Amino acid sequence: MRANGARTPFPSSMTPAMDQKNSTSLIYEVAETAFIHALEILQLIEVMQFQNSGQINVRLSDAGAGRAGIAVRNAMISRIVLLVAGCYAPVRDKGDKHLRVAFELLEYPEICAAIESKGSKSDLSEARRMWSELIKDARLESVIHFRHKFTAHFADPEKDIPIPKYDEFFAFAAVTAKAMEKLAHGTGGTADTLNEMRDEIVGSARAYWRPWT
């Protein structure tokens, strides 16, 4: 499967035939969960980056915990991939609640207007702008490809799709988290910001690895 910017049509059960109340409630629910996932994405990135700093991996190996360290690292990679790639999955069922669901519902003017009336029009507009850029981002294809071939499933990779590098993947994940944050602000679900929680995220990662520093 290759990522592209094409809009995935909603199943018949998720078209404008859905009443506005249910549609807006679904967007609020997606936005609330998305903000929690955004925090988790940034926390996992920080934990992974801190593990690769200093002599942590060397000390893990010296203590006989090298294999456990690799297993923990692989688990974190898998979790970030699933959280990020899952945002961009096609909408297939009326029970879907991933990020794309909210942004596709917001394409309906009456639904978008209802959300704007109770949230922040500027933040919602920024979230939608970011989303429109992210679904066209060249990095998305490699992230989804990695998810399909190495994380959720195991299969021979496509030769012409590169495996994402850490820096590229983390950067794309961070921008995705920012779009999640903007959606949460746009719906009025929270006024908390990822930047305000940055020190706590960094401190938590350092505390986790402190016995090995």
N, C-alpha and C positions, 0 to 999 in steps of 0.2 A: 504494500500500500504506500502511495506517495502522497505527501502533504501538498496541498495547494490552497489558494485563496478562495476557491469556489465555495459558495454557500451550500450547505447541505440542507435540502428541503426537509421540513418537519414531517414526521409520519402524519397520516390523516387524523390521528387522535390528538395531535398537538398543533393543529392549524388554528387560525383565528376563531374556529368554532369553539375553542376553549373560552370560557367566559373570562372577562377581564380580571375579576377578583382572584380566580385561581391562578391566572398567569402572573399577576403582580406578586401574589403570595409565593409562588415558585421562585421568582427572581430574588425576593428578599431572602428566601432560604438558601439559595445558591450563593448569594453574596456573603451571607453570614459564615457559611462553611468555607468559602473561598478565602476569607480573611484569616481564618484559623490555619488553613493550609499554607497561606503565604508566610505566616510566621514559622511554620514547621519547615518549609523549604529553606528559608534563610538560616534557621537554626542548624539544619543538617549541613548546609554548605559551610557554615562556620566551624562546626565540629570536624568536618573532613579536612578543611584547610589547616586547622590547628594541629590535627594529627600529623600532617605532612611537614610541620615546622619543627625546628630544633632537632632533637635526638629521640623523639618519642618512638618512632618505629624501630630504631636501633635498640632502645631500652626494652621495648616489648619483646623483641627477638632474643635479647640477652637474658631476659627473665623466663624464656620458654613460652611466652604468650604471643609469639609472632603469628601463628596460624589463627588464633582467636582475633587478633588485630585485623588480619586480612578479611576474616569472615564478617566482622563488624563493618569494615569499610565497604565491602561488597553489598551488605544489607542496606547501608545508607545510600549508596549509589542507586540501588534498585528502587528504594522508596522515593527518592527525588525524581527519578525517571517516571515512575508511575504517577506521581502527583502532577508533574509538569505535562507529560504527554497526555494524560487523562483529560486535561482542560480542553484539548483540541479534538477529541474524539467526535465522530459524527453523532448526531442526535438520532437515535434509533427507536426509542420507546418512550411512552408517556411517563415512565418512572425515572427517566434520566434526570440527573441533577448536577451535571458537571458544568464548567464555566461556559462552554459554547451555548448551552441551553439558554442562559440568561441573555447573552448577546444576540442570539437569533430572535428571541421574543421581543427584545428592545427594537428590532427593526420594524415592528408594527407601531405606527404613530400613536394610536390611542393608548397602547400599553406604555410606551415610552413617556407620554405626557402624564400618565397617572403616577409613574415613578418619580418624575421630575417634580410633581406638585408636592411631594412629601420629602424629597431628598434635596440634592444639590445638582442643579442643571449643569453647572460648569464642570463638576467632578464627573458627572455621568457622561458628558460630552467628551471629556478627556479619556475616560475609560474606553469609550467606543472607538475613539481615534487610535488609542494604543492597540486595541484588539484588531482593528482593520490592518494595522501595520504588522502585528505579530503573525497573523495567519498567512501573510505574504513573505515573512522573514525566511531567508534561505537556510537558516539554522534549524528551522522546524522539521524539515524533511529528515535530517540526520538524527534528530532526537526521536522522532516517531519510528524511524527505521531501527534505531537501537532498541527501543521498547519492544518492537515486534520480534526482532531476531535474537535478542540477548537477555531480555528481562521477563516479559510476560510469556514469551514463547522462546523456543530455541530452534533456529533454522539457519541455513546458509545465507549469509548476507548478500545483498546486491553489490556487485563489484564496483559500480559507478557511484555508490553512495558512501561517503567516508564516515567512519566512526567519529563522533564528536570528541574534540579535545576538551580536557577539563575546563580550561579557561573559557572556551566558547560556550560550553554547556552551562556552566555556572552563571555566565553573563546572561544567557537567554532565560534561564530559570529565574534570575533576579528581576528581569524585566516583566516576566509573566507574573511574578509575585506583586510587582508594582501595579499591574493592571487589575489584579484581584483587589488590592487595596483601594484603588480608585473606584471600582465598582461598589465596594462596601461603603465608601464615602458618598458616592452618588445616590445610593439608595437610602442614605440616612441611617444605616445600620450601626455605624460607629464613627466616632471622631478620633479614635486612636490612630496613630501613624506608625509605620514600620521604623522610621527614623527615631522616634521617641523610645522605641524598644530595642534599639541597636546595642546600647551598652549592656542591657540585660542579656541579650543574645550572645554577645561576645563573652561576657562574664561567665555565663553558663557553660560555654564551650571550654573555656580555660579551666573552670572548676572540674569539669568532667575528666580532663587529661592531667590535672595537677599532680596526681601520684606518679606520673611518668615523666614529669618535666624536671 
